[in-house]
Amino acid sequence: MNQKLMIGAALAVALSGAVVSPATYAGGKEKCYGISPVGGNDCGNIAGTHSCAGQSKVANDPGEWKLVAKGTCESLGGFDKATAKKIVAQQG
């Protein structure tokens, strides 16, 4: 792997928000399912088909999530994990 590619990959990981610490959640954030754009998810999905940020293939997939300010998920058109699991199960 050449040096430019390695630097680009490292930068992409750093900017993707792939690491979500418990402190982030304590800062008034919550997972919101069904609102991420293609490649805009924050981590692994409910189906378990990937475990990394930036790998969503479909916009607004109910199994993908993003961190949002606590209390804003519903107004963004998203839902909590329990609801997301039900939707994914119905689709499956």
N, C-alpha and C positions, 0 to 999 in steps of 0.2 A: 504494500500500500504506500503510495507516495505521500510526502510530507503535507502537501496542500490538502489532500483528501482527508488525512488524519486530523488536521487542524479544523477543517470544515465540519467533520463529524463531531468532534469534541464541542465545537461551538453550537452546533444544532442541538446536542443533548443538553448543554447548559441553558440554552434559551427555551427549550421545550417545556420546562417545568416537570420533567420526568420524576424528580425526587420531591415528594410531598411529605414534609415533616409533620409530626403531630402538633408542633407549634403553629403551623399554618392553620390547622383546624381551630385551634384555640383562639386564633386571631379573628374569629367571626366569619369563617368560611364554611361552606358545605358543598357536598357533591350534588350536582344537578345533572340528571340523566336526560338524554334526548335533545340536547341543544348544541352539541359540538358539530362544527363543520367538517368536511372531509379533511382528514389529517389534523384535526384540531382537538382531539381528545387528550385528557390529561394523564391517563394511565390505562391499565388493562380493562377489558370489557367484561360484562356479565357472562357471556357465552364461553369465555376462556380461550378464544381463538387467537388472542395476542395479549401480551402483558406490558406493552410499552406505550408511551405517549406518541401521538402523531401517526397512529396506524389505523385510524378509522377510515373505512372505505366508502361510507354513505353518510351524507349530511343528516343530522337529526336522528341518528340511529338510537332507539330507546335503550340499547345496551351499552352505549358509550356515555362518558360523563366528563364534565368540566367542573373545576372549583369556581364557585361564585360567592358573592357576599351573602351571608346568612339572611334568609327571609326574602331573597329575590328570585329564587328558582321558579316558582309558579308563575310569577309575572313575566318571566322570560320564555314561558311555554314548556318548561321542563317538569320533571317529577322526581320523587324520592326513589330510593333503591327498591323498596317493596313493590311499588307500582311498576317500576321498570322491569322487575323480575316477572311479574304477571304478564306484562305485554310481550316480553321476549318468549315466555312459555307458550302463549297463544299463537305466536308467529311460527314457532318451531315445529 
